[in-house]
Structures are given as structure tokens and as C-alpha cells.
Amino acid sequence: MVSGVARPRLGRRFGWLWAAYAVSAYGSGLGFGALPLLAVLVLHAGPAEVSALSAVGPAVGALIAVPLAPWVEFRRKRPVMIAMDLARFAAMATIPLGYALGLLGFVQLLLVSAVVAAAKIAFNAAGGAHLKALVRPEDLLVANARFESTNWSSIAIGPPLGGAAIALFGPVTTVVADALSYLLSALGITAIRGREEAPQRPTDGNPVRAGALLDGWRHILGDPGLRALYLNNLLVGGLIMATEPVLAVLLLRQLHFPPWQYGLAFAAPCLGGLIGSRLARRVVARHGRDRVFRTVGTLRAVWLIGLAFVRPGVVGLVTVMAVELAIIVNMSLYNPVLATYRLERTPKHLVARTLSAWSIGQQASIAVCTALGGLLADATGPRTALTVAGLLILATPLLLPRRVPAPQEPEATAT
């Protein structure tokens, strides 16, 4: 029985992990969009360079993360997480240093973006594997919901505060805050006590053999439930994220929204993430996981078409906020359920590679959909691109499974 009971206590070690995640998330929230902003304000970059920074850096980071996945898998996860935090701190710290010395360049921003993207994928893979070992199986959904709520609250609060900090203290202020957040996150993970068991290494002694690089995708595509959810998530995430730059052009250039309204239109609905994530455990207990995947997974997709009908003024602002709120509430309910099921269906010796494969595929999908959306918007206009994305996403619920296999962990296979 779930409703009416006290919130589960997940222990001091989970508390430190959650605190480390929170400080990093809020640092990233403050630094949201900091690299493109520096490219425009400091380096006077044009639209093509800014687009390249937003797409090429993360894409290169995803490629770097491919060989990192098996390396992460066969090492203790806390040292890996600390190393990835320190790598992100070091990379981000080069920016204010370069700015102070007058040496900041566009190539440096690209390299920093790639390093941060690769380290984020490796950190999240190690973090998911460590979470599975840290909390009881019945508490995984609660733990994932807490991470989800933290993520959305950081997006709601961080960017407006970051914009104010840049206006008051200069363009590298939020970069410094973001860099320091990774250092604090590393300290928080260091505070997690208890011996961490060393993973068993492959019998051939080579953790990065060619086959190991693809083991995560083999597991996902070989599991009927995960395969359907993965393909659905690739398209939903890609299509939703592809609308962001197109919508920015529509709102700021064509409809002449003031910047503060544009920021409000995206920041305020993120508070809906607190609602969905807090409901996840109760909704699963009452309606079951299959119904959540089918119903909430469908509700993530039906609202996007509304962005094609945005009008100027207050009505347009309310329309954007209502559409974003509906999407975020459903996403924040769906995401922790999906994250929990993914961990439960993945054996321990494959968790890091599976999470890496999932993240790399999602990042590649977002890059491709964003590029195609931008080309379509250039050729036909932002409303047409938003309409096409809204119509395409309506077909994605067809990929959702009617029933998913039981969430028991499958038998481990030899590596």
C-alpha cells in the first residue's frame, strides 16, 4: 500500500549521491546556454557557428563516450563519477582562464562542449549502475523520481538566475558557477562511505574489445520491452527538442516576444516536473506500469502540435506555457518509471554499457532531428516545421508496447 504512507528513507549514502546530483544540476541550470552566449557576446559568432557549437560538440562527445562505456562498466563506479566530475570542472575552468587572458577562442568552446558531453554520459552511466547497487529494488522508482524532480526544478530556477548573474557580473559568471558545481559534486560523492565491490572483469582481460562497445545496444534491442521503449524515446525526445530552436525564431523574431517573456515561457512550466515526478510512485501503484507506459507515454506526444498555433501577445505566451506544462508533467511522470524499468531489466554487468548506449542514441536522435528541423524551417518557415514535428510525434505512441515483460532482472550472461 503506497498512498498515505511516509516517504521511504533511502539512507545516508543515497542522500550524498542525491546531494551531489543536485548541486551539479543547479550549477548546470545556472550555466544553461552559457557557451552559445559566450560565442555570441564575446567571440561575435554568427548563426552557423552557434548552431555548430550546439550540435557538433555534443555529437563529438557522444562518439567519445562509445569506447568509454565498457571502461566504465568494469571499474568501481564512485571513482569513475569523481573522475568525470573533475574532468568537467577542469574543462569548464579553462573558459574563464582563457577569457581573463584574452585567449578565448571558438575551437576551445567546441572542445569544452565535447569533453563535458562525453563526461556527462559516462557519469550518468556510472551513476545509474551505482544507484542500482545502493538502494533496494523496491526503492528504485522513488530514487529516480527524486532525481527527476531535482532536474526539472534546476531548469525552472537556474536559467533566470543565470541570466541575472550574467547581467550583473559578466559573461563568464555562470561558467564559473557551473565549473564549481562539478567540484562540489565530486566532494559529495567522495563523502559516500562504504566499500564498493569491484566489478568482475572480462575473462579475456580486454574490457574495450570491439564486441563490448556494442553490448549495450545488443541488450536493448534484444529485450522486447526495452527495444520498443527505446525506439519510442528516441523519436519523442528528438522531435520535442527539435522544436526549441525553431520556436525561438518564431517567438523572438516573428512574434517579437520580449526576452523575459521567452524565458518565462520555458522556465515556469518546468515546475510541472515537480508534480509529475512526485506522482510517479502512486500512479504506478494504482494503475500499473503497463498503463503508465501506454497512457502517459501517449500524453507526452499529443500536445506538441499546439506550438504551431501560437499567436502574439499574452494569448501566445499562455499557449506556449500551457503546451510546455502539459508535456513536462507527463514527461516527469514517465521518465522515472522508464529509468526504473530499464535498471530492473538490465543485469549488473551491463548497466553502464546499456545506459551509455541509451544516452548516445538519444543524443544522436536529438542532433539529427534538430538539424532536419532547422533545414525545414529555413526552407518553409518556423510554423511549418513545428506543424510537421507535431504531426510526426502523434505517430510515436504506435511504438509503445501494449505490455512490457515483467521487471525482474534477467539472468546474467557471460561477458
C-alpha positions as CSV (number, residue, x, y, z in Angstrom):
1,M,0.0,0.0,0.0
2,V,1.5,3.3,-1.1
3,S,-0.9,6.2,-0.7
4,G,-0.8,7.8,2.7
5,V,2.4,6.2,3.9
6,A,5.5,8.1,4.8
7,R,8.2,8.8,2.2
8,P,10.8,6.0,2.2
9,R,14.1,6.7,3.8
10,L,16.8,5.7,1.3
11,G,19.8,6.1,3.6
12,R,22.7,8.4,4.1
13,R,24.7,7.1,1.2
14,F,21.8,7.8,-1.2
15,G,21.5,11.2,0.4
16,W,25.1,12.1,-0.5
17,L,24.5,10.9,-4.1
18,W,21.4,12.9,-4.4
19,A,23.1,16.0,-3.0
20,A,25.9,15.6,-5.5
21,Y,23.5,15.3,-8.3
22,A,21.5,18.3,-7.1
23,V,24.5,20.7,-6.8
24,S,25.6,19.7,-10.3
25,A,22.1,20.0,-11.7
26,Y,21.7,23.5,-10.3
27,G,25.1,24.5,-11.5
28,S,24.2,23.4,-15.0
29,G,20.9,25.2,-14.7
30,L,22.7,28.4,-13.9
31,G,25.1,27.8,-16.8
32,F,22.3,26.8,-19.2
33,G,23.2,28.2,-22.7
34,A,26.4,29.7,-21.4
35,L,28.7,28.5,-24.2
36,P,26.5,29.8,-27.1
37,L,26.0,33.0,-25.2
38,L,29.8,33.4,-24.9
39,A,30.2,32.7,-28.6
40,V,27.8,35.5,-29.4
41,L,28.7,38.1,-26.8
42,V,32.5,37.6,-26.7
43,L,33.5,36.0,-30.0
44,H,30.8,37.6,-32.1
45,A,29.9,34.3,-33.7
46,G,27.3,34.0,-36.3
47,P,24.2,31.7,-36.5
48,A,26.2,28.9,-38.3
49,E,28.9,28.9,-35.6
50,V,26.4,29.0,-32.8
51,S,24.5,26.1,-34.4
52,A,27.7,24.1,-34.8
53,L,28.6,24.7,-31.1
54,S,25.1,23.4,-30.1
55,A,25.3,20.3,-32.3
56,V,28.9,19.4,-33.1
57,G,30.3,19.5,-29.5
58,P,27.6,17.1,-28.1
59,A,27.8,14.8,-31.1
60,V,31.6,14.5,-30.8
61,G,31.1,13.9,-27.1
62,A,28.7,11.1,-27.8
63,L,31.4,9.5,-30.1
64,I,34.0,9.8,-27.4
65,A,31.6,8.1,-24.9
66,V,31.3,4.9,-27.0
67,P,34.7,3.5,-26.0
68,L,34.2,4.9,-22.5
69,A,31.2,2.7,-21.8
70,P,33.0,-0.7,-21.3
71,W,35.8,1.2,-19.4
72,V,33.2,2.5,-17.0
73,E,31.5,-0.9,-16.8
74,F,34.4,-2.8,-15.3
75,R,35.6,-0.2,-12.8
76,R,34.3,0.9,-9.4
77,K,31.6,3.5,-10.1
78,R,32.3,6.1,-7.5
79,P,35.9,6.8,-8.7
80,V,34.6,7.0,-12.2
81,M,32.0,9.5,-11.2
82,I,34.5,11.6,-9.3
83,A,36.9,11.5,-12.3
84,M,34.1,12.6,-14.7
85,D,33.2,15.5,-12.4
86,L,36.8,16.6,-12.2
87,A,37.2,16.4,-16.0
88,R,34.2,18.6,-16.4
89,F,35.5,21.0,-13.8
90,A,38.9,21.2,-15.5
91,A,37.3,21.7,-18.9
92,M,34.9,24.4,-17.8
93,A,37.6,26.2,-15.8
94,T,39.6,26.8,-18.9
95,I,37.0,29.2,-20.2
96,P,37.2,31.9,-17.5
97,L,41.0,31.5,-17.6
98,G,41.1,32.0,-21.4
99,Y,38.7,34.9,-21.1
100,A,40.8,36.6,-18.5
101,L,43.9,36.2,-20.6
102,G,42.2,37.3,-23.8
103,L,42.8,33.9,-25.4
104,L,39.3,32.5,-25.5
105,G,38.5,31.0,-28.9
106,F,35.7,29.2,-30.7
107,V,37.7,25.9,-31.1
108,Q,38.2,26.0,-27.3
109,L,34.4,26.2,-26.8
110,L,33.9,23.3,-29.1
111,L,36.4,21.2,-27.3
112,V,34.9,22.0,-23.9
113,S,31.5,21.2,-25.1
114,A,32.7,17.8,-26.4
115,V,34.5,16.9,-23.2
116,V,31.6,17.9,-21.0
117,A,29.1,15.9,-23.1
118,A,31.3,12.8,-23.1
119,A,31.9,13.1,-19.3
120,K,28.2,13.6,-18.7
121,I,27.3,10.3,-20.5
122,A,30.0,8.4,-18.6
123,F,29.0,10.0,-15.3
124,N,25.3,9.1,-15.8
125,A,26.2,5.5,-16.8
126,A,28.3,5.0,-13.7
127,G,25.7,6.8,-11.5
128,G,22.9,4.6,-12.7
129,A,24.9,1.4,-12.0
130,H,25.9,2.7,-8.6
131,L,22.3,3.6,-7.8
132,K,21.2,0.1,-8.6
133,A,23.7,-1.2,-6.1
134,L,23.0,1.5,-3.5
135,V,19.2,1.2,-2.9
136,R,16.8,-1.7,-2.6
137,P,15.0,-2.7,-5.8
138,E,11.6,-1.6,-4.4
139,D,13.0,1.9,-3.8
140,L,14.4,2.5,-7.3
141,L,11.3,4.3,-8.5
142,V,11.4,6.7,-5.5
143,A,15.1,7.4,-6.0
144,N,14.6,8.0,-9.8
145,A,11.6,10.3,-9.1
146,R,13.8,12.4,-6.7
147,F,16.4,12.8,-9.4
148,E,13.7,13.8,-11.9
149,S,12.2,16.4,-9.6
150,T,15.6,17.9,-9.0
151,N,16.4,18.1,-12.7
152,W,13.2,20.0,-13.5
153,S,13.4,22.4,-10.6
154,S,17.0,23.2,-11.6
155,I,15.8,24.1,-15.1
156,A,13.0,26.2,-13.7
157,I,15.2,28.2,-11.3
158,G,18.7,28.1,-12.9
159,P,18.4,29.9,-16.2
160,P,16.6,33.0,-14.9
161,L,19.1,33.4,-12.1
162,G,21.9,32.7,-14.5
163,G,20.7,35.5,-16.8
164,A,20.6,37.9,-13.9
165,A,24.1,36.9,-12.8
166,I,25.5,37.5,-16.3
167,A,23.8,40.9,-16.5
168,L,25.3,41.9,-13.1
169,F,28.8,40.2,-13.1
170,G,29.7,39.5,-16.7
171,P,29.5,36.7,-19.3
172,V,31.7,34.1,-17.6
173,T,29.9,34.2,-14.2
174,T,27.7,31.2,-14.9
175,V,30.5,29.2,-16.4
176,V,32.5,29.7,-13.1
177,A,29.4,28.6,-11.1
178,D,28.9,25.5,-13.3
179,A,32.6,24.5,-13.0
180,L,32.5,24.8,-9.2
181,S,29.3,22.7,-9.1
182,Y,31.2,19.8,-10.6
183,L,33.9,20.2,-8.0
184,L,31.3,20.2,-5.2
185,S,29.6,17.2,-6.8
186,A,32.9,15.3,-6.7
187,L,33.3,16.1,-3.0
188,G,29.7,14.9,-2.3
189,I,30.4,11.5,-4.0
190,T,33.7,11.2,-2.0
191,A,31.6,11.5,1.1
192,I,29.6,8.3,0.3
193,R,31.0,5.8,2.7
194,G,31.1,2.0,2.4
195,R,33.1,-0.4,0.4
196,E,32.2,-0.6,-3.3
197,E,32.7,-4.1,-4.7
198,A,35.0,-4.2,-7.8
199,P,33.1,-5.4,-10.9
200,Q,34.3,-8.7,-12.4
201,R,36.5,-8.1,-15.4
202,P,36.1,-10.0,-18.7
203,T,37.8,-13.4,-18.9
204,D,39.9,-12.2,-21.9
205,G,41.2,-9.3,-19.9
206,N,40.2,-6.7,-22.5
207,P,37.2,-4.6,-21.3
208,V,37.2,-2.5,-24.5
209,R,37.2,-5.3,-27.1
210,A,35.2,-4.5,-30.2
211,G,32.2,-6.6,-29.1
212,A,32.0,-4.9,-25.7
213,L,31.4,-1.5,-27.4
214,L,28.0,-2.7,-28.8
215,D,26.9,-4.8,-25.9
216,G,24.6,-2.1,-24.6
217,W,22.7,-1.8,-27.9
218,R,22.6,-5.6,-28.1
219,H,20.9,-5.8,-24.8
220,I,18.4,-3.0,-25.5
221,L,17.5,-4.3,-29.0
222,G,17.3,-7.9,-27.8
223,D,14.8,-7.1,-25.0
224,P,11.3,-6.7,-26.4
225,G,10.2,-4.2,-23.8
226,L,13.3,-2.1,-23.8
227,R,13.5,-2.1,-27.6
228,A,10.0,-0.7,-28.0
229,L,10.6,1.9,-25.3
230,Y,14.0,2.9,-26.7
231,L,12.7,3.5,-30.2
232,N,9.8,5.4,-28.9
233,N,12.0,7.6,-26.7
234,L,14.5,8.3,-29.5
235,L,11.7,9.8,-31.6
236,V,9.8,11.6,-28.9
237,G,12.9,13.2,-27.4
238,G,14.3,14.1,-30.8
239,L,11.1,15.7,-32.0
240,I,10.5,17.7,-28.9
241,M,14.0,19.0,-28.6
242,A,14.0,19.8,-32.4
243,T,11.2,22.4,-31.8
244,E,13.2,24.5,-29.4
245,P,15.4,26.5,-31.8
246,V,12.6,26.8,-34.3
247,L,10.2,28.1,-31.6
248,A,12.9,30.6,-30.5
249,V,13.0,32.0,-34.0
250,L,9.2,32.2,-34.1
251,L,8.7,33.8,-30.7
252,L,11.7,36.2,-30.8
253,R,11.9,37.2,-34.4
254,Q,8.5,36.8,-35.9
255,L,6.2,37.4,-32.9
256,H,8.5,39.8,-31.2
257,F,8.3,38.3,-27.7
258,P,10.5,40.2,-25.2
259,P,13.4,38.1,-23.9
260,W,11.9,38.0,-20.4
261,Q,8.6,36.5,-21.8
262,Y,10.6,34.0,-23.8
263,G,12.5,32.9,-20.7
264,L,9.3,32.8,-18.6
265,A,7.5,30.6,-21.3
266,F,10.1,27.9,-20.8
267,A,11.1,28.2,-17.1
268,A,7.8,28.4,-15.4
269,P,6.3,25.2,-16.9
270,C,9.3,23.3,-15.6
271,L,7.8,23.5,-12.2
272,G,5.3,20.9,-13.5
273,G,8.2,18.5,-13.3
274,L,7.8,18.5,-9.6
275,I,4.2,17.5,-9.9
276,G,4.8,14.5,-12.3
277,S,7.8,13.2,-10.5
278,R,6.0,13.2,-7.2
279,L,3.0,11.4,-8.6
280,A,5.1,8.6,-10.3
281,R,5.1,6.1,-7.4
282,R,1.4,6.5,-6.6
283,V,0.3,6.3,-10.2
284,V,2.3,3.1,-10.8
285,A,1.0,1.6,-7.6
286,R,-2.6,2.4,-8.6
287,H,-2.7,1.8,-12.3
288,G,0.3,-0.4,-13.0
289,R,3.4,0.1,-15.1
290,D,1.9,-1.0,-18.4
291,R,-0.8,1.6,-18.3
292,V,1.7,4.3,-17.3
293,F,3.8,3.5,-20.4
294,R,0.8,3.4,-22.7
295,T,-1.3,6.3,-21.4
296,V,1.3,8.7,-20.1
297,G,3.7,7.8,-22.9
298,T,0.9,8.8,-25.3
299,L,0.1,12.0,-23.4
300,R,3.7,13.2,-23.8
301,A,3.1,13.3,-27.6
302,V,-0.3,14.9,-28.2
303,W,0.4,18.4,-27.1
304,L,3.4,19.4,-29.3
305,I,1.2,20.3,-32.2
306,G,-0.2,23.2,-30.2
307,L,3.0,25.2,-30.6
308,A,2.2,25.7,-34.3
309,F,-0.8,27.8,-33.4
310,V,1.0,30.3,-31.1
311,R,-0.1,33.9,-31.6
312,P,1.4,37.3,-30.5
313,G,0.8,38.8,-27.1
314,V,-0.5,37.3,-23.9
315,V,-2.6,34.6,-25.6
316,G,0.5,33.3,-27.3
317,L,2.5,33.3,-24.1
318,V,-0.2,31.4,-22.3
319,T,-0.4,28.9,-25.2
320,V,3.3,28.2,-25.1
321,M,3.3,27.8,-21.3
322,A,0.2,25.5,-21.3
323,V,1.7,23.2,-24.0
324,E,5.1,23.1,-22.3
325,L,3.4,22.4,-18.9
326,A,1.4,19.5,-20.3
327,I,4.4,18.0,-21.9
328,I,6.6,18.4,-18.8
329,V,4.1,17.0,-16.3
330,N,3.7,13.8,-18.4
331,M,7.4,13.5,-19.1
332,S,8.4,13.9,-15.5
333,L,5.9,11.2,-14.5
334,Y,7.0,8.9,-17.3
335,N,10.8,9.3,-17.1
336,P,11.4,7.8,-13.6
337,V,9.2,4.9,-14.4
338,L,11.2,4.3,-17.6
339,A,14.5,4.7,-15.8
340,T,13.5,2.2,-13.1
341,Y,12.3,-0.4,-15.5
342,R,15.5,0.0,-17.6
343,L,17.6,-0.8,-14.5
344,E,15.4,-3.7,-13.4
345,R,15.6,-5.3,-16.9
346,T,19.4,-4.9,-17.1
347,P,21.8,-7.3,-15.4
348,K,24.5,-5.7,-13.3
349,H,27.4,-6.5,-15.7
350,L,25.6,-4.5,-18.5
351,V,24.2,-1.5,-16.7
352,A,26.9,1.1,-17.6
353,R,27.0,0.0,-21.2
354,T,23.2,0.0,-21.5
355,L,22.8,3.4,-20.1
356,S,25.6,4.8,-22.2
357,A,24.0,3.3,-25.4
358,W,20.7,4.8,-24.4
359,S,22.2,8.2,-23.9
360,I,24.3,8.1,-27.0
361,G,21.3,7.1,-29.1
362,Q,19.2,9.8,-27.6
363,Q,21.8,12.5,-28.2
364,A,22.3,11.4,-31.8
365,S,18.5,11.5,-32.4
366,I,18.2,15.0,-31.0
367,A,21.1,16.2,-33.2
368,V,19.6,14.7,-36.3
369,C,16.0,15.9,-35.6
370,T,17.3,19.4,-34.7
371,A,19.3,19.6,-37.9
372,L,16.4,18.5,-40.1
373,G,14.0,20.8,-38.3
374,G,16.3,23.7,-38.8
375,L,16.6,23.0,-42.5
376,L,12.9,22.6,-42.9
377,A,12.3,25.9,-41.0
378,D,14.8,27.7,-43.3
379,A,13.0,26.4,-46.4
380,T,9.4,26.7,-45.4
381,G,9.2,28.8,-42.1
382,P,9.0,28.0,-38.4
383,R,5.3,27.2,-38.3
384,T,5.6,24.6,-41.0
385,A,8.5,22.9,-39.1
386,L,6.5,23.0,-35.8
387,T,3.5,21.5,-37.6
388,V,5.5,18.7,-39.1
389,A,7.1,17.9,-35.8
390,G,3.7,18.0,-34.0
391,L,2.2,15.6,-36.6
392,L,5.1,13.2,-36.7
393,I,5.1,12.8,-32.9
394,L,1.4,11.8,-32.9
395,A,2.5,8.6,-34.5
396,T,5.1,7.7,-31.8
397,P,2.6,6.0,-29.4
398,L,2.3,3.3,-32.0
399,L,5.8,2.2,-30.9
400,L,4.7,1.8,-27.3
401,P,4.3,-1.8,-26.2
402,R,0.9,-2.9,-25.0
403,R,2.6,-5.0,-22.3
404,V,6.2,-5.0,-21.2
405,P,7.9,-8.1,-19.8
406,A,8.0,-8.5,-16.1
407,P,10.5,-6.1,-14.5
408,Q,12.6,-8.9,-12.9
409,E,16.3,-8.7,-13.7
410,P,17.1,-11.2,-16.5
411,E,19.7,-13.9,-16.0
412,A,23.3,-12.5,-16.4
413,T,25.1,-13.8,-19.4
414,A,28.8,-14.2,-19.7
415,T,30.8,-11.1,-20.8
